[in-house]
Amino acid sequence: MPQPADNPSAVTLTYRRETFTARPGMTVRKAVEQIGLNPESVLAVRDGQLITDEVVLESGDRVKLVATISGG
């Protein structure tokens, strides 16, 4: 469920056209799980740089989640 991103100390996660917030101090993986997405189905980008799901999110981080595409 989307949550408003009006808390400047929160972490903002954007997936497609939805914006979610998460607590600072959790890993990318935990934040993605918390918003109801499968961590294996998205890539996280912060400040234009790909980050891994073990990265601990900090206050004010803005993370874009990009759907992974696979096929053959």
N, C-alpha and C positions, 0 to 999 in steps of 0.2 A: 504494500500500500504506500503510495507516495506521501511524503511528509514535507511540509514547507521548509525551505532552506533560509529561514530568517535569523538563525542563531549564528553569529559570526565566529564563534569558537567551535562550531560543529564542522564535521567533514561533509562536503557536498559530493554526492555521487550522481552522475547523469548517465542514463541509459536510454538511448533513442530520444524520445521527447519527454521523458519523465525525470524528475529530480527527487532524490532521496537524501536524507541526512543520516549520519552515523556518529557515534561517539569517537572522539580522538582516543588513541591508545590501543585500538584494536587493529588486527591485521586486515589487509585487503580481503583475504579469503573470508574471514569472519563477517566483515561488513557486507560482502556480496551475498553470503548465505542469509544474513539478517534481513536483507531486502527481498529475499525470496528467489534469487537467481542461482543457477548452478555455476560455481566458480570455474568449472571446466569449459563453460560455454562463452566466457567473455575474457577479453584482455583489458587490463587497466592501464590508463595513460594519465600521467601527472606532469604538468608543465611541458607537454610535448614529448615526454620520455616514457617508454614502456616500463612498467614496474611489475615485479613479481607478486604473487599472492602472499608472500611472507613479510612484505614491507609493512611496518607499523605506521598507521595514519596519524598525522599530527593536526592539531587545531588549525582550522582555516584551509586545509587541503581541499582542492577541487579536483576530482578524479572523473575522467570520462571512461565509461565502460563500452567497449566495442565488441559486438557479437563476432565470434569466430566462425569462419566458414570452412567447411571441409567437403571434399568430394573427390571423385576420381575420374 
